[in-house]
Amino acid sequence: MTTMTRMTQIVYLDHNATSPVRAGVVDAVADALTVSGNASSVHQAGRQARQLVDQARDHVARLVGVSPAEIVFTSGGTEANNLVLRGVDVDHILVSTVEHPSVLEAADNIEQIPVDKNGLVDLAILEARLSELDGRILVSVMQANNETGVIEPIAEIVQIAKKYDALVHTDAIQALGKIAVERDALGVDFISLSSHKIGGPQGVGALVINEEVPLRALNRGGGQERNRRGGTENVPGIVGFGAAAEQAAEELSQAVEIEALRDQLEAAIKSIAPGTVIHGENVDRLPNTTCLSMPNVVSETQVMKFDLAGFMISAGAACSSGKVQASHVLLAMGVEDEEASTAIRISLGHTNNASDVEAFVEQWREMYARANRDALKGAA
């Protein structure tokens, strides 16, 4: 999507952070805002609100191949991750080193399993730890990484985990709407989802549950979501999530078109700088995600310069207390700190086209040439 503001083109290439709300979703949310009832009320207005929530639950359930009763609505992906990691009674939680902070920091009994240079979980180490541990175990590995797009072998992880009677959760927040997320195909017990990654509103997500596994509510009081998540349901947000899920299901086959744009972008950049490192490129990735390093320019500088030029991207690093900190994902993959601190993420989506990619590549070319000229001057 390219728009013009004061003669500056605006190209949004940050769909993994949040995907712009779809027009149909805006309409659905606007209509839902006119419904005044509380979904827990038994009167007519309440029943109307409840019907809207139930319809949305059906759409989300169909997208991931589960029954509506297995969907618990939350305030977002972070809460969904916390609900399962803190709400399931286990003695040990094994997670990968490349998980989102909402998994890594969710509980005290977490142990991290390393990944290889491609970002894939080391299955041998995972199985070794499972064989050594006593008590109840939960394994939590994301379906696809938010920074690199690397897709984890969830079905294989489940096969290993079930040999030791371990439960399995996958954070599918980035995968949803980009590749198939089907509970039966994956074999997992729990799946975390988020609305705003698929063009729905922010502030709403869901946890797919295994009804046979007890789940302790973190939000208590009120009994909503079948006593699994107390608090008045966010009816407009849930309706928007349902509308986005319905559209995502219809458009999943279009991922090949997004992948072609991603491949076009990567090929163009490599033609400019053949030594460019694209993190995770040797394994299966999400069709929309590129994480690459530009030598001699730190991530935050790139993000700011691209922003000034009208391109919205994300850094593969985080800035804390004025210091640049390299991405924990890339460091876990064995990427050197200097290279990791120059990584950026470009994530495409339903608003993008070939013109957006071409414009970004030209801007990248200019920035790369300028950075290398400055580096040569500094070395002289």
Secondary structure, DSSP 8 states (H G I E B T S, - for coil): -EEEETTEEEEE-BTTT-----HHHHHHHHHHTT----TT--SHHHHHHHHHHHHHHHHHHHHHT--GGGEEEESSHHHHHHHHHHHS--SEEEEETT--HHHHTS-SSEEEE-B-TTS-B-HHHHHHHHHH--S-EEEE--SB-TTT-BB--HHHHHHHHHHTT-EEEEE-TTTBTTB---HHHHT-SEEEEESGGGTS-SS-EEEE--TTS----SS-SS-HHHHTS-S---HHHHHHHHHHHHHHHHHGGGHHHHHHHHHHHHHHHHHH-TT-EETTTTS-B-TTEEEEE-TTS-HHHHHHHHHHTTEE-EESEEEETTEEEE-HHHHHTT--HHHHTTEEEEE--TT--HHHHHHHHHHHHHHHHHHHHHHHHHH-
